[in-house]
Amino acid sequence: MAMSWTRGLNHGVVPRHAAQLVESRSLAIASKAKKGGKADAGKTPALSQELKSTTVFGANIFKEGSDPKIQPDSEYPDWLWHLLDNRPVLSELRRKDPKTLSYEDLKRFVKLDNRSRIKIRNDLNAKN
């Protein structure tokens, strides 16, 4: 949506005074630092090491309530510990025989191969 407005502004389709209104928008400033360029370090409370190691700060998304406590590893589901495992890339999967791939690797191969073919087809059909 924003891109179409900019294109219209560049080609002179929108009146000049309206273009100035659109172009004058800016981002809100969260906080202003002092003129010396140094923020006031005394305003942020120091957290104790014990509190840092037992609480997940910033995880509370509600207005009311508190941040959740960190649980022992046995309280979390097993799949959580495998989220960051390295999975094979498409070139590695192509080198292997599809008949020897596990079900998860075969699903990943099909997904990555389809994505690759779609990207190639889009590049060929793209208007320059």
N, CA, C and O atoms as a GROMACS GRO file, in nm:
protein
  512
    1MET      N    1   0.082  -0.119   0.000
    1MET     CA    2   0.000   0.000   0.000
    1MET      C    3   0.086   0.124   0.000
    1MET      O    4   0.059   0.218  -0.075
    2ALA      N    5   0.189   0.127   0.084
    2ALA     CA    6   0.275   0.243   0.092
    2ALA      C    7   0.352   0.261  -0.038
    2ALA      O    8   0.380   0.373  -0.079
    3MET      N    9   0.387   0.149  -0.102
    3MET     CA   10   0.462   0.156  -0.226
    3MET      C   11   0.379   0.224  -0.335
    3MET      O   12   0.434   0.303  -0.413
    4SER      N   13   0.249   0.196  -0.342
    4SER     CA   14   0.166   0.258  -0.444
    4SER      C   15   0.154   0.408  -0.420
    4SER      O   16   0.147   0.486  -0.516
    5TRP      N   17   0.150   0.452  -0.293
    5TRP     CA   18   0.146   0.595  -0.263
    5TRP      C   19   0.274   0.662  -0.309
    5TRP      O   20   0.271   0.773  -0.364
    6THR      N   21   0.387   0.596  -0.288
    6THR     CA   22   0.514   0.657  -0.327
    6THR      C   23   0.524   0.666  -0.479
    6THR      O   24   0.575   0.765  -0.532
    7ARG      N   25   0.476   0.565  -0.548
    7ARG     CA   26   0.479   0.571  -0.694
    7ARG      C   27   0.393   0.686  -0.744
    7ARG      O   28   0.432   0.758  -0.836
    8GLY      N   29   0.276   0.703  -0.682
    8GLY     CA   30   0.188   0.813  -0.721
    8GLY      C   31   0.251   0.947  -0.694
    8GLY      O   32   0.234   1.041  -0.772
    9LEU      N   33   0.325   0.958  -0.584
    9LEU     CA   34   0.392   1.083  -0.551
    9LEU      C   35   0.503   1.114  -0.649
    9LEU      O   36   0.522   1.230  -0.687
   10ASN      N   37   0.576   1.012  -0.691
   10ASN     CA   38   0.687   1.034  -0.784
   10ASN      C   39   0.640   1.077  -0.922
   10ASN      O   40   0.711   1.151  -0.990
   11HIS      N   41   0.523   1.034  -0.964
   11HIS     CA   42   0.474   1.065  -1.098
   11HIS      C   43   0.385   1.189  -1.102
   11HIS      O   44   0.335   1.226  -1.209
   12GLY      N   45   0.365   1.253  -0.990
   12GLY     CA   46   0.288   1.377  -0.989
   12GLY      C   47   0.138   1.357  -0.997
   12GLY      O   48   0.068   1.450  -1.036
   13VAL      N   49   0.087   1.241  -0.964
   13VAL     CA   50  -0.056   1.215  -0.971
   13VAL      C   51  -0.128   1.283  -0.855
   13VAL      O   52  -0.242   1.327  -0.871
   14VAL      N   53  -0.063   1.292  -0.739
   14VAL     CA   54  -0.122   1.350  -0.619
   14VAL      C   55  -0.086   1.499  -0.615
   14VAL      O   56   0.027   1.536  -0.650
   15PRO      N   57  -0.179   1.586  -0.573
   15PRO     CA   58  -0.147   1.728  -0.562
   15PRO      C   59  -0.029   1.751  -0.467
   15PRO      O   60  -0.005   1.671  -0.377
   16ARG      N   61   0.043   1.859  -0.488
   16ARG     CA   62   0.167   1.886  -0.415
   16ARG      C   63   0.142   1.899  -0.264
   16ARG      O   64   0.220   1.845  -0.185
   17HIS      N   65   0.036   1.968  -0.220
   17HIS     CA   66   0.012   1.987  -0.077
   17HIS      C   67  -0.021   1.854  -0.009
   17HIS      O   68   0.013   1.835   0.107
   18ALA      N   69  -0.087   1.763  -0.079
   18ALA     CA   70  -0.116   1.632  -0.022
   18ALA      C   71   0.012   1.549  -0.010
   18ALA      O   72   0.030   1.473   0.085
   19ALA      N   73   0.100   1.564  -0.107
   19ALA     CA   74   0.227   1.491  -0.103
   19ALA      C   75   0.312   1.538   0.013
   19ALA      O   76   0.382   1.458   0.075
   20GLN      N   77   0.308   1.667   0.045
   20GLN     CA   78   0.386   1.718   0.157
   20GLN      C   79   0.334   1.662   0.289
   20GLN      O   80   0.412   1.636   0.381
   21LEU      N   81   0.203   1.643   0.300
   21LEU     CA   82   0.147   1.586   0.421
   21LEU      C   83   0.190   1.441   0.439
   21LEU      O   84   0.223   1.400   0.551
   22VAL      N   85   0.191   1.365   0.333
   22VAL     CA   86   0.229   1.225   0.340
   22VAL      C   87   0.378   1.212   0.371
   22VAL      O   88   0.417   1.127   0.451
   23GLU      N   89   0.461   1.296   0.310
   23GLU     CA   90   0.605   1.286   0.327
   23GLU      C   91   0.651   1.335   0.463
   23GLU      O   92   0.762   1.303   0.504
   24SER      N   93   0.570   1.413   0.533
   24SER     CA   94   0.614   1.470   0.660
   24SER      C   95   0.593   1.377   0.778
   24SER      O   96   0.625   1.415   0.891
   25ARG      N   97   0.540   1.258   0.757
   25ARG     CA   98   0.523   1.164   0.867
   25ARG      C   99   0.658   1.119   0.919
   25ARG      O  100   0.753   1.103   0.842
   26SER      N  101   0.666   1.099   1.049
   26SER     CA  102   0.792   1.050   1.106
   26SER      C  103   0.761   0.952   1.218
   26SER      O  104   0.647   0.938   1.260
   27LEU      N  105   0.864   0.884   1.263
   27LEU     CA  106   0.847   0.786   1.369
   27LEU      C  107   0.844   0.855   1.504
   27LEU      O  108   0.904   0.961   1.522
   28ALA      N  109   0.775   0.796   1.599
   28ALA     CA  110   0.770   0.849   1.734
   28ALA      C  111   0.903   0.823   1.804
   28ALA      O  112   0.966   0.720   1.782
   29ILE      N  113   0.944   0.915   1.886
   29ILE     CA  114   1.068   0.902   1.960
   29ILE      C  115   1.034   0.846   2.098
   29ILE      O  116   0.950   0.902   2.168
   30ALA      N  117   1.098   0.737   2.135
   30ALA     CA  118   1.067   0.670   2.261
   30ALA      C  119   1.112   0.754   2.380
   30ALA      O  120   1.033   0.778   2.471
   31SER      N  121   1.234   0.798   2.380
   31SER     CA  122   1.283   0.880   2.490
   31SER      C  123   1.394   0.969   2.438
   31SER      O  124   1.465   0.934   2.343
   32LYS      N  125   1.409   1.082   2.500
   32LYS     CA  126   1.513   1.175   2.458
   32LYS      C  127   1.628   1.169   2.557
   32LYS      O  128   1.608   1.170   2.678
   33ALA      N  129   1.749   1.163   2.502
   33ALA     CA  130   1.867   1.163   2.588
   33ALA      C  131   1.903   1.307   2.622
   33ALA      O  132   1.857   1.401   2.557
   34LYS      N  133   1.985   1.323   2.725
   34LYS     CA  134   2.028   1.457   2.764
   34LYS      C  135   2.122   1.513   2.658
   34LYS      O  136   2.172   1.438   2.573
   35LYS      N  137   2.147   1.642   2.662
   35LYS     CA  138   2.229   1.705   2.560
   35LYS      C  139   2.370   1.648   2.558
   35LYS      O  140   2.433   1.646   2.453
   36GLY      N  141   2.420   1.603   2.671
   36GLY     CA  142   2.555   1.548   2.676
   36GLY      C  143   2.566   1.416   2.602
   36GLY      O  144   2.676   1.369   2.577
   37GLY      N  145   2.453   1.355   2.566
   37GLY     CA  146   2.453   1.230   2.493
   37GLY      C  147   2.456   1.108   2.585
   37GLY      O  148   2.454   0.995   2.537
   38LYS      N  149   2.460   1.130   2.714
   38LYS     CA  150   2.464   1.018   2.808
   38LYS      C  151   2.326   1.002   2.872
   38LYS      O  152   2.266   1.099   2.918
   39ALA      N  153   2.278   0.878   2.874
   39ALA     CA  154   2.150   0.851   2.939
   39ALA      C  155   2.172   0.845   3.090
   39ALA      O  156   2.282   0.815   3.136
   40ASP      N  157   2.068   0.872   3.164
   40ASP     CA  158   2.077   0.870   3.309
   40ASP      C  159   2.080   0.724   3.355
   40ASP      O  160   1.978   0.656   3.350
   41ALA      N  161   2.196   0.677   3.399
   41ALA     CA  162   2.214   0.537   3.436
   41ALA      C  163   2.147   0.504   3.570
   41ALA      O  164   2.122   0.387   3.597
   42GLY      N  165   2.119   0.601   3.652
   42GLY     CA  166   2.062   0.575   3.783
   42GLY      C  167   1.915   0.538   3.780
   42GLY      O  168   1.863   0.490   3.881
   43LYS      N  169   1.845   0.558   3.670
   43LYS     CA  170   1.702   0.532   3.664
   43LYS      C  171   1.668   0.385   3.646
   43LYS      O  172   1.562   0.342   3.690
   44THR      N  173   1.756   0.306   3.584
   44THR     CA  174   1.726   0.165   3.563
   44THR      C  175   1.766   0.085   3.686
   44THR      O  176   1.880   0.093   3.730
   45PRO      N  177   1.672   0.008   3.743
   45PRO     CA  178   1.705  -0.068   3.864
   45PRO      C  179   1.796  -0.185   3.831
   45PRO      O  180   1.780  -0.251   3.729
   46ALA      N  181   1.890  -0.210   3.918
   46ALA     CA  182   1.980  -0.323   3.902
   46ALA      C  183   1.909  -0.449   3.950
   46ALA      O  184   1.852  -0.450   4.059
   47LEU      N  185   1.911  -0.554   3.870
   47LEU     CA  186   1.846  -0.679   3.904
   47LEU      C  187   1.946  -0.772   3.971
   47LEU      O  188   2.062  -0.780   3.929
   48SER      N  189   1.902  -0.841   4.072
   48SER     CA  190   1.991  -0.932   4.141
   48SER      C  191   2.018  -1.054   4.053
   48SER      O  192   1.936  -1.089   3.968
   49GLN      N  193   2.131  -1.118   4.073
   49GLN     CA  194   2.168  -1.235   3.994
   49GLN      C  195   2.068  -1.348   4.016
   49GLN      O  196   2.039  -1.423   3.923
   50GLU      N  197   2.017  -1.362   4.137
   50GLU     CA  198   1.920  -1.468   4.167
   50GLU      C  199   1.790  -1.446   4.090
   50GLU      O  200   1.732  -1.541   4.038
   51LEU      N  201   1.745  -1.321   4.083
   51LEU     CA  202   1.622  -1.290   4.011
   51LEU      C  203   1.640  -1.310   3.861
   51LEU      O  204   1.549  -1.357   3.793
   52LYS      N  205   1.758  -1.277   3.809
   52LYS     CA  206   1.785  -1.295   3.666
   52LYS      C  207   1.784  -1.442   3.627
   52LYS      O  208   1.742  -1.476   3.516
   53SER      N  209   1.828  -1.530   3.715
   53SER     CA  210   1.839  -1.671   3.681
   53SER      C  211   1.710  -1.749   3.706
   53SER      O  212   1.703  -1.867   3.672
   54THR      N  213   1.608  -1.687   3.765
   54THR     CA  214   1.485  -1.760   3.794
   54THR      C  215   1.363  -1.706   3.720
   54THR      O  216   1.256  -1.766   3.728
   55THR      N  217   1.376  -1.594   3.649
   55THR     CA  218   1.261  -1.530   3.585
   55THR      C  219   1.293  -1.498   3.440
   55THR      O  220   1.406  -1.459   3.408
   56VAL      N  221   1.193  -1.513   3.352
   56VAL     CA  222   1.206  -1.475   3.211
   56VAL      C  223   1.152  -1.333   3.198
   56VAL      O  224   1.031  -1.313   3.194
   57PHE      N  225   1.242  -1.234   3.190
   57PHE     CA  226   1.199  -1.096   3.185
   57PHE      C  227   1.149  -1.060   3.045
   57PHE      O  228   1.210  -1.099   2.945
   58GLY      N  229   1.039  -0.986   3.039
   58GLY     CA  230   0.982  -0.942   2.913
   58GLY      C  231   0.888  -1.043   2.848
   58GLY      O  232   0.838  -1.017   2.739
   59ALA      N  233   0.863  -1.156   2.912
   59ALA     CA  234   0.777  -1.258   2.853
   59ALA      C  235   0.630  -1.235   2.886
   59ALA      O  236   0.543  -1.296   2.824
   60ASN      N  237   0.600  -1.148   2.982
   60ASN     CA  238   0.461  -1.119   3.018
   60ASN      C  239   0.404  -1.023   2.915
   60ASN      O  240   0.455  -0.912   2.898
   61ILE      N  241   0.297  -1.064   2.846
   61ILE     CA  242   0.239  -0.981   2.742
   61ILE      C  243   0.111  -0.911   2.788
   61ILE      O  244   0.050  -0.836   2.712
   62PHE      N  245   0.072  -0.934   2.912
   62PHE     CA  246  -0.050  -0.875   2.965
   62PHE      C  247  -0.018  -0.751   3.047
   62PHE      O  248   0.093  -0.736   3.098
   63LYS      N  249  -0.116  -0.661   3.061
   63LYS     CA  250  -0.098  -0.542   3.144
   63LYS      C  251  -0.081  -0.581   3.290
   63LYS      O  252   0.004  -0.527   3.361
   64GLU      N  253  -0.162  -0.673   3.333
   64GLU     CA  254  -0.158  -0.721   3.471
   64GLU      C  255  -0.077  -0.849   3.475
   64GLU      O  256  -0.069  -0.920   3.375
   65GLY      N  257  -0.017  -0.881   3.587
   65GLY     CA  258   0.054  -1.007   3.602
   65GLY      C  259   0.203  -0.986   3.613
   65GLY      O  260   0.252  -0.873   3.618
   66SER      N  261   0.274  -1.097   3.616
   66SER     CA  262   0.420  -1.090   3.630
   66SER      C  263   0.485  -1.182   3.529
   66SER      O  264   0.419  -1.264   3.465
   67ASP      N  265   0.616  -1.168   3.516
   67ASP     CA  266   0.691  -1.252   3.424
   67ASP      C  267   0.696  -1.395   3.477
   67ASP      O  268   0.701  -1.416   3.598
   68PRO      N  269   0.694  -1.494   3.386
   68PRO     CA  270   0.693  -1.634   3.430
   68PRO      C  271   0.827  -1.676   3.489
   68PRO      O  272   0.933  -1.623   3.455
   69LYS      N  273   0.820  -1.772   3.578
   69LYS     CA  274   0.940  -1.829   3.640
   69LYS      C  275   0.997  -1.938   3.549
   69LYS      O  276   0.923  -2.004   3.477
   70ILE      N  277   1.128  -1.956   3.553
   70ILE     CA  278   1.193  -2.061   3.476
   70ILE      C  279   1.172  -2.193   3.549
   70ILE      O  280   1.202  -2.206   3.668
   71GLN      N  281   1.122  -2.292   3.475
   71GLN     CA  282   1.093  -2.425   3.530
   71GLN      C  283   1.213  -2.516   3.508
   71GLN      O  284   1.300  -2.485   3.427
   72PRO      N  285   1.219  -2.630   3.579
   72PRO     CA  286   1.324  -2.728   3.550
   72PRO      C  287   1.302  -2.789   3.412
   72PRO      O  288   1.191  -2.788   3.360
   73ASP      N  289   1.409  -2.842   3.352
   73ASP     CA  290   1.402  -2.896   3.216
   73ASP      C  291   1.298  -3.006   3.201
   73ASP      O  292   1.241  -3.023   3.093
   74SER      N  293   1.271  -3.080   3.306
   74SER     CA  294   1.174  -3.190   3.297
   74SER      C  295   1.031  -3.141   3.280
   74SER      O  296   0.944  -3.218   3.238
   75GLU      N  297   1.004  -3.014   3.309
   75GLU     CA  298   0.870  -2.958   3.297
   75GLU      C  299   0.835  -2.917   3.154
   75GLU      O  300   0.718  -2.893   3.123
   76TYR      N  301   0.935  -2.907   3.065
   76TYR     CA  302   0.912  -2.864   2.927
   76TYR      C  303   0.896  -2.986   2.837
   76TYR      O  304   0.951  -3.092   2.866
   77PRO      N  305   0.819  -2.972   2.725
   77PRO     CA  306   0.799  -3.087   2.635
   77PRO      C  307   0.929  -3.126   2.563
   77PRO      O  308   1.019  -3.043   2.547
   78ASP      N  309   0.937  -3.251   2.520
   78ASP     CA  310   1.058  -3.302   2.454
   78ASP      C  311   1.088  -3.232   2.323
   78ASP      O  312   1.205  -3.210   2.290
   79TRP      N  313   0.984  -3.196   2.244
   79TRP     CA  314   1.006  -3.135   2.114
   79TRP      C  315   1.076  -3.000   2.125
   79TRP      O  316   1.139  -2.955   2.029
   80LEU      N  317   1.065  -2.935   2.239
   80LEU     CA  318   1.126  -2.803   2.257
   80LEU      C  319   1.277  -2.808   2.244
   80LEU      O  320   1.338  -2.713   2.194
   81TRP      N  321   1.338  -2.917   2.287
   81TRP     CA  322   1.483  -2.927   2.286
   81TRP      C  323   1.538  -2.959   2.148
   81TRP      O  324   1.660  -2.957   2.128
   82HIS      N  325   1.451  -2.988   2.051
   82HIS     CA  326   1.496  -3.020   1.915
   82HIS      C  327   1.466  -2.909   1.815
   82HIS      O  328   1.489  -2.928   1.696
   83LEU      N  329   1.418  -2.795   1.860
   83LEU     CA  330   1.384  -2.686   1.768
   83LEU      C  331   1.506  -2.628   1.698
   83LEU      O  332   1.497  -2.585   1.583
   84LEU      N  333   1.618  -2.625   1.766
   84LEU     CA  334   1.737  -2.562   1.708
   84LEU      C  335   1.834  -2.662   1.647
   84LEU      O  336   1.946  -2.625   1.613
   85ASP      N  337   1.793  -2.788   1.633
   85ASP     CA  338   1.880  -2.887   1.569
   85ASP      C  339   1.900  -2.850   1.423
   85ASP      O  340   1.809  -2.800   1.358
   86ASN      N  341   2.019  -2.876   1.372
   86ASN     CA  342   2.047  -2.850   1.231
   86ASN      C  343   1.976  -2.953   1.144
   86ASN      O  344   1.986  -3.074   1.167
   87ARG      N  345   1.904  -2.903   1.045
   87ARG     CA  346   1.836  -2.991   0.952
   87ARG      C  347   1.907  -2.983   0.818
   87ARG      O  348   1.969  -2.881   0.786
   88PRO      N  349   1.901  -3.089   0.738
   88PRO     CA  350   1.975  -3.089   0.611
   88PRO      C  351   1.918  -2.987   0.512
   88PRO      O  352   1.798  -2.964   0.506
   89VAL      N  353   2.008  -2.926   0.435
   89VAL     CA  354   1.968  -2.829   0.333
   89VAL      C  355   1.930  -2.903   0.205
   89VAL      O  356   1.952  -3.024   0.195
   90LEU      N  357   1.875  -2.831   0.108
   90LEU     CA  358   1.824  -2.893  -0.014
   90LEU      C  359   1.934  -2.963  -0.092
   90LEU      O  360   1.913  -3.073  -0.142
   91SER      N  361   2.050  -2.900  -0.104
   91SER     CA  362   2.158  -2.962  -0.182
   91SER      C  363   2.202  -3.094  -0.120
   91SER      O  364   2.235  -3.189  -0.192
   92GLU      N  365   2.203  -3.101   0.010
   92GLU     CA  366   2.240  -3.224   0.079
   92GLU      C  367   2.133  -3.331   0.058
   92GLU      O  368   2.166  -3.449   0.041
   93LEU      N  369   2.007  -3.292   0.061
   93LEU     CA  370   1.899  -3.388   0.040
   93LEU      C  371   1.896  -3.439  -0.104
   93LEU      O  372   1.860  -3.555  -0.128
   94ARG      N  373   1.933  -3.354  -0.200
   94ARG     CA  374   1.936  -3.396  -0.340
   94ARG      C  375   2.044  -3.501  -0.366
   94ARG      O  376   2.028  -3.587  -0.452
   95ARG      N  377   2.154  -3.494  -0.291
   95ARG     CA  378   2.263  -3.589  -0.309
   95ARG      C  379   2.227  -3.728  -0.257
   95ARG      O  380   2.284  -3.828  -0.302
   96LYS      N  381   2.133  -3.736  -0.165
   96LYS     CA  382   2.094  -3.864  -0.107
   96LYS      C  383   1.988  -3.931  -0.194
   96LYS      O  384   1.919  -3.866  -0.272
   97ASP      N  385   1.978  -4.061  -0.177
   97ASP     CA  386   1.875  -4.138  -0.248
   97ASP      C  387   1.742  -4.116  -0.177
   97ASP      O  388   1.733  -4.135  -0.056
   98PRO      N  389   1.638  -4.076  -0.249
   98PRO     CA  390   1.508  -4.050  -0.185
   98PRO      C  391   1.449  -4.173  -0.115
   98PRO      O  392   1.369  -4.159  -0.023
   99LYS      N  393   1.488  -4.291  -0.158
   99LYS     CA  394   1.434  -4.413  -0.098
   99LYS      C  395   1.493  -4.438   0.041
   99LYS      O  396   1.435  -4.511   0.122
  100THR      N  397   1.608  -4.378   0.068
  100THR     CA  398   1.673  -4.400   0.198
  100THR      C  399   1.643  -4.289   0.298
  100THR      O  400   1.683  -4.299   0.414
  101LEU      N  401   1.575  -4.183   0.256
  101LEU     CA  402   1.545  -4.071   0.346
  101LEU      C  403   1.438  -4.109   0.447
  101LEU      O  404   1.349  -4.188   0.418
  102SER      N  405   1.449  -4.052   0.565
  102SER     CA  406   1.344  -4.072   0.666
  102SER      C  407   1.220  -3.992   0.623
  102SER      O  408   1.226  -3.910   0.531
  103TYR      N  409   1.110  -4.018   0.689
  103TYR     CA  410   0.984  -3.951   0.652
  103TYR      C  411   0.996  -3.799   0.668
  103TYR      O  412   0.950  -3.724   0.582
  104GLU      N  413   1.057  -3.753   0.779
  104GLU     CA  414   1.072  -3.609   0.804
  104GLU      C  415   1.163  -3.546   0.700
  104GLU      O  416   1.136  -3.436   0.651
  105ASP      N  417   1.273  -3.614   0.664
  105ASP     CA  418   1.364  -3.561   0.563
  105ASP      C  419   1.298  -3.560   0.425
  105ASP      O  420   1.322  -3.468   0.346
  106LEU      N  421   1.216  -3.660   0.396
  106LEU     CA  422   1.146  -3.662   0.268
  106LEU      C  423   1.045  -3.548   0.259
  106LEU      O  424   1.034  -3.484   0.154
  107LYS      N  425   0.972  -3.522   0.367
  107LYS     CA  426   0.880  -3.408   0.368
  107LYS      C  427   0.956  -3.278   0.349
  107LYS      O  428   0.912  -3.190   0.274
  108ARG      N  429   1.071  -3.264   0.415
  108ARG     CA  430   1.152  -3.143   0.402
  108ARG      C  431   1.205  -3.129   0.259
  108ARG      O  432   1.208  -3.018   0.205
  109PHE      N  433   1.246  -3.240   0.199
  109PHE     CA  434   1.296  -3.237   0.062
  109PHE      C  435   1.188  -3.188  -0.034
  109PHE      O  436   1.214  -3.103  -0.119
  110VAL      N  437   1.067  -3.242  -0.020
  110VAL     CA  438   0.956  -3.202  -0.109
  110VAL      C  439   0.925  -3.054  -0.090
  110VAL      O  440   0.905  -2.982  -0.188
  111LYS      N  441   0.922  -3.008   0.034
  111LYS     CA  442   0.891  -2.868   0.060
  111LYS      C  443   0.998  -2.775   0.002
  111LYS      O  444   0.966  -2.677  -0.065
  112LEU      N  445   1.125  -2.806   0.026
  112LEU     CA  446   1.233  -2.721  -0.023
  112LEU      C  447   1.245  -2.727  -0.175
  112LEU      O  448   1.275  -2.626  -0.238
  113ASP      N  449   1.221  -2.845  -0.233
  113ASP     CA  450   1.227  -2.858  -0.378
  113ASP      C  451   1.115  -2.778  -0.445
  113ASP      O  452   1.138  -2.711  -0.546
  114ASN      N  453   0.995  -2.785  -0.390
  114ASN     CA  454   0.883  -2.706  -0.444
  114ASN      C  455   0.912  -2.557  -0.433
  114ASN      O  456   0.887  -2.481  -0.527
  115ARG      N  457   0.965  -2.516  -0.320
  115ARG     CA  458   0.998  -2.374  -0.301
  115ARG      C  459   1.102  -2.329  -0.402
  115ARG      O  460   1.093  -2.219  -0.456
  116SER      N  461   1.201  -2.413  -0.427
  116SER     CA  462   1.307  -2.380  -0.522
  116SER      C  463   1.251  -2.368  -0.664
  116SER      O  464   1.284  -2.274  -0.736
  117ARG      N  465   1.166  -2.464  -0.704
  117ARG     CA  466   1.108  -2.458  -0.838
  117ARG      C  467   1.017  -2.337  -0.855
  117ARG      O  468   1.013  -2.279  -0.963
  118ILE      N  469   0.944  -2.299  -0.751
  118ILE     CA  470   0.858  -2.180  -0.758
  118ILE      C  471   0.943  -2.055  -0.776
  118ILE      O  472   0.908  -1.968  -0.855
  119LYS      N  473   1.054  -2.046  -0.702
  119LYS     CA  474   1.142  -1.929  -0.716
  119LYS      C  475   1.201  -1.920  -0.856
  119LYS      O  476   1.209  -1.812  -0.914
  120ILE      N  477   1.244  -2.033  -0.912
  120ILE     CA  478   1.300  -2.034  -1.046
  120ILE      C  479   1.194  -1.993  -1.148
  120ILE      O  480   1.222  -1.913  -1.238
  121ARG      N  481   1.073  -2.046  -1.135
  121ARG     CA  482   0.964  -2.012  -1.227
  121ARG      C  483   0.928  -1.864  -1.216
  121ARG      O  484   0.901  -1.799  -1.317
  122ASN      N  485   0.928  -1.810  -1.095
  122ASN     CA  486   0.897  -1.668  -1.076
  122ASN      C  487   1.005  -1.580  -1.138
  122ASN      O  488   0.975  -1.475  -1.194
  123ASP      N  489   1.132  -1.622  -1.127
  123ASP     CA  490   1.239  -1.545  -1.188
  123ASP      C  491   1.228  -1.544  -1.340
  123ASP      O  492   1.254  -1.442  -1.403
  124LEU      N  493   1.188  -1.657  -1.398
  124LEU     CA  494   1.172  -1.664  -1.543
  124LEU      C  495   1.056  -1.580  -1.592
  124LEU      O  496   1.062  -1.520  -1.700
  125ASN      N  497   0.948  -1.576  -1.513
  125ASN     CA  498   0.828  -1.503  -1.555
  125ASN      C  499   0.830  -1.355  -1.513
  125ASN      O  500   0.741  -1.280  -1.550
  126ALA      N  501   0.931  -1.314  -1.438
  126ALA     CA  502   0.937  -1.177  -1.390
  126ALA      C  503   0.954  -1.080  -1.506
  126ALA      O  504   1.025  -1.106  -1.602
  127LYS      N  505   0.887  -0.967  -1.493
  127LYS     CA  506   0.901  -0.862  -1.594
  127LYS      C  507   1.017  -0.774  -1.556
  127LYS      O  508   1.026  -0.728  -1.442
  128ASN      N  509   1.105  -0.750  -1.648
  128ASN     CA  510   1.222  -0.666  -1.619
  128ASN      C  511   1.195  -0.523  -1.644
  128ASN      O  512   1.284  -0.439  -1.624
   0.00000   0.00000   0.00000
